[in-house]
Amino acid sequence: MRDAAIADALHESNKPLARYADDEDLEKMRREEMRDGDPMAAYIMRRKQKQQPSASGRFASVSSSKAVKRERFVVRFTVI
């Protein structure tokens, strides 16, 4: 974690002091920032959790996949 902070500080130190409207890093940082009282914050957190792969190695819910819903038969797998 400390290495990431040092790398981020080195990256920021190479930029000019003045920031402009088309600064991509600044825009990315602002979009990822969670604000207090944001009505969409819970939705975004759920969406990010769905995009992250499962650490346990188990299959995700097969029936929730859009590709599987188009199929007629759903075969469920259980990994032990």
C-alpha positions in Angstrom: 0.0 0.0 0.0 2.8 2.3 0.8 4.6 1.5 -2.5 1.4 2.4 -4.4 1.2 5.8 -2.6 4.9 6.5 -3.4 4.4 5.5 -7.0 1.3 7.8 -7.2 3.2 10.7 -5.7 6.0 10.3 -8.2 3.5 10.1 -11.0 1.8 13.3 -9.8 5.2 15.1 -9.3 6.0 14.8 -13.0 2.8 16.7 -14.0 2.7 20.5 -14.3 1.4 22.4 -11.3 -1.6 23.9 -13.1 -4.4 21.4 -14.0 -6.6 21.8 -17.0 -10.1 20.7 -17.9 -8.8 17.9 -20.1 -6.6 16.3 -17.5 -7.5 12.6 -17.7 -6.0 11.6 -14.4 -7.9 14.3 -12.5 -11.2 13.3 -14.1 -10.6 9.7 -13.2 -9.7 10.6 -9.6 -12.9 12.7 -9.3 -15.1 10.0 -10.7 -13.8 7.3 -8.4 -14.2 9.5 -5.3 -17.1 8.6 -3.1 -19.0 11.5 -1.7 -21.2 11.6 1.4 -24.9 11.7 0.6 -24.4 10.4 -3.0 -27.6 8.6 -4.0 -25.8 6.5 -6.6 -22.9 5.4 -4.3 -24.6 2.1 -3.2 -25.4 1.2 -6.8 -21.9 1.8 -8.0 -20.4 -0.2 -5.1 -22.7 -3.2 -6.0 -21.7 -2.9 -9.7 -18.0 -2.9 -8.8 -18.4 -6.0 -6.7 -20.2 -7.8 -9.5 -17.3 -7.0 -11.8 -14.7 -8.4 -9.5 -14.0 -12.1 -9.8 -14.8 -14.4 -6.9 -11.8 -15.1 -4.6 -13.2 -18.4 -3.4 -12.9 -20.0 -6.8 -16.6 -21.0 -6.9 -18.8 -20.4 -9.9 -20.8 -17.2 -10.0 -24.6 -17.6 -10.1 -25.2 -19.3 -13.4 -28.8 -18.3 -13.7 -28.0 -14.6 -13.5 -25.8 -14.6 -16.6 -27.4 -12.9 -19.6 -26.0 -15.5 -21.9 -27.5 -18.3 -19.9 -31.0 -16.7 -19.7 -31.2 -16.8 -23.5 -30.7 -20.6 -23.4 -33.7 -22.9 -22.8 -32.1 -25.2 -20.2 -29.9 -24.1 -17.3 -27.3 -26.6 -15.9 -26.1 -25.6 -12.5 -22.6 -26.5 -11.3 -21.4 -27.0 -7.8 -17.7 -26.8 -7.0 -16.6 -28.5 -3.9 
